[in-house]
Structures are given as C-alpha cells and as structure tokens.
Amino acid sequence: MRHLLPVHTLLLAIFLFMAGTGALPAVIGIRLDSAGYSTLVAGLLGTAYFAGLTIGSMMALRLIGQVGHIRAFAACVSLISASTLAYSLAQSIPVWFALRLVNGLCVACVFVCLESWLNDRADPQQRGRVLGSYMIALYAGQALSQLTLGVEPGNPRLPFVIASIILSLTVIPVALTRMAAPPQDEQVLLGTRALYDTSPLGLVGVVCTGIMLGAFYTMAPIHALRTGLSNLETASLIGIVIAGGMALQWPLGWLSDHFDRRKVIVATFAATAVICVLVAAKPQSALLLPLGALFGGFAFALYPLCVAHTNDHLSKSERTAASGGLVLAYSAGACIGPFAAAAGMRLLDASGLYWFMGASAGLVFLFGLWRQIVSSPVPSDVQHSFQPLPRTTPVVAALDAELPVDDPEGRSG
C-alpha cells in the first residue's frame, strides 16, 4: 500500500467521479423510456456522449496546458455537476443532446487530468499496481453509482441531485492537494492504417468492443426495464456486469500469455456472442443475472486482450502510441454502437440489443478465424505480457508502458 500513498488523492478523486457519473447513462435511458421516447432517441444521445468523449480526448491536453491540471479538473467537474442538475430541469431532447456532448468532452478532460498525473507520480517499478488500483477505483465507483437507480422512483429528479452532490465533492481532494502538477508531454498516437497493418485482429476487435459496450451502457437499462425488471433490479444487473468484467480479466489474460493469443481472443468473442444470443432468446429467464456476469467477464476482457495482441507486433517504443490509438478506435466504435443498437431494438423490440451485440461479436469471431488461416501466430514466449486496461483516454496507455530491459531503474539515456 505504501506505493499507493503518492497517488491516493487521485484514486479517491476517480472513485468519487465515477460514483457521480457512472449511472447517468442508465438514469437518462430510464427517463427517456418512461417518457415514451423512441429507442433511436436514446441511441442518439449515447452517440453524442461518446462523440464528445472522442473529441475531448484529443483536445484535453491543450486545455490543461493553458490553465493547468487543477483548474482544468475543477472547471470540468463543476460543468458536469451543473449539467447533471440541468437534466432534471430541461426536458428538451436537443438540450439533452447538447448536455450529453458536453458531458463527454468534460469526462475526457477529467480522465486526461487524472491519468497524466498518475503517469507522473507512479513509481516506475510499481506502474502495474498503480494501474490495477486505478481500475479498481474506477469500476468500484461505477458499480456503486448504480444504486442511484433504485432511490425514490416517484421522484425522478433525485438521482440527478445525488449525482451532482457527489460530483461537487469530487473537486475537494484535487483542489486541496499539495502535489505538483506534472509537465506536459506531447501525445503521439499511431494512426488507423498503421494499426491495421500492424494487427488487423487487434484493431477490428477493439472497434467491435467499443460498438458492443457503447451499446450496452446506453441501451441495457432500457432493455432491462422492457423485460420486466425494476429500477433496483436494473441497477443490480449493470453492477453485476461490471463486477464480472473485473473478475475474468486476469484468468483470460493468463491464458493469452501462455497460448496463441489469437485463439483466446476468438474464443472470447465466440463466448460473448453465445451469451448475447442466450440473453436475447430468454430475456426474462432467472439466468439473466449470471449471464450478465459472464457477459461482463468476456466482453470487458476483449479490449485489453486486443491491445496486448497488437503490442505483440510492436517494439516497446511503439506500444504507448499504439495503445493510445486503440483507445480512440474504441471510442469511435462506441459512437456507432448506441444508435445502431437502438435501430435493432426498434426492429426486434428489446431483445434487438443483444441480437445486435451477438451479431457484432460473431462477425469478429469469423474474422479472427480467417486471420488465423492467413497469418502465423506470435510465439507465446515472445508475446507482450497481458495487462488489464481501462477504456478511457489515450493518456492511460503510458501506465502500461514497459520499462526498458537494460534499465531496471526506469531511466532512459
């Protein structure tokens, strides 16, 4: 734990931030569905959020360079807190669209602030532990936030008020910190063409994962309500999916380190597709919660598996740029997912969400089989070690950077 002391303020901030914002997609989806809006409207708002997240990831460093980490963090969190209250006052879809776009921009800036600070403060020998603790804080806050779905169903404004209060508290630990702000480093990303030439399966898998999880976070609450679940049961389902997502990453990562990683990726996509088909076929089954845990376990592991597979084909000096480019590829997929899934739900009712995600996973499964036929595997003894990664901004990729083998102290000369 002593290695986490230098970054405990940042970990507390990300926990509180996710506790405040993690349930907003579900709360907004439930409000839209209860008001009788089409699933296409919910999908459009989800697309607006992920579009803002993508744009913000590329612009945040410029803002931070102009005003500094603490001011940028405080301004963006305050704006998110204010916009969260605005949802409870304004019922106009164009206004909500603008609010979701602003939310995405501000969330990206908050993540860039915290992740660049973590990169600077983390002991080079303990980056793996810091990254793991960051993911625990992030997902724990996100899971805890789902409880706001079950509070006072008769008062639709209360979840927004609670979220705004938590977000206001998020500013305190960072505003009062004595930690020096990190220097600004130039952000170098590997382009889409270069990523595909390096690892076709890695890039396609990351984009498909973004499509599926973007669709899930936006549309799963609506699916749950339309299949008869209460608000509290919906919150439990999403929380279990997040918990499952944390539970299976290490076992699948271990398998991918010891066997042909492509086979593990293909099998994981196949398992995700099968689970989606089971949920779509039996939406009211008693197995929904365990199937949700399995869906999270396999679907959440796909992103770090694909990043590790891409890194297998790169030198150490290229891996951070590639991982950053893959985060943006994931975000681009997440922009597509909500609206595409909403169209599927319009055609096939609520089950269209899981039919859509299952079809997406199935297509990548077939693509992965083809890649195994036309290309040779990377020997397991030279594969890049698997590392669980959050899907936030390109800045987090630096926490996964390996130390040079000839420099145990983490210094390069």
ABEGO torsion letter per residue (X at the ends): XAAAAAAAAAAAAAAAAAAAAAAAAAAAAAAAAAAGBBAAAAAAAAAAAAAAAAAAAAAAAAAAAAAEAAAAAAAAAAAAAAAAAAAAABABAAAAAAAAAAAAAAAAAAAAAAAAAAAAABBAAAAAAAAAAAAAAAAAAAAAAAAAAABGAABAAAAAAAAAAAAAAAAAAAAABABBBBBBBBBBBBBAAAAAAABAAAAAAAAAAAAAAAAAAAAAAAAAAAAGBBAAAAAAAAAAAAAAAAAAAAAAAAAAAABBAAAAAAAAAAAAAAAAAAAAABAABAAAAAAAAAAAAAAAAAAAAAAAAAAAABBAAAAAAAAAAAAAAAAAAAAAAAAAAAAAAAAAEAAAAAAAAAAAAAAAAAAAAAAAAABBBBBAAABBBBBBBBBBBAAAAAAABBBBAABAAGBBX
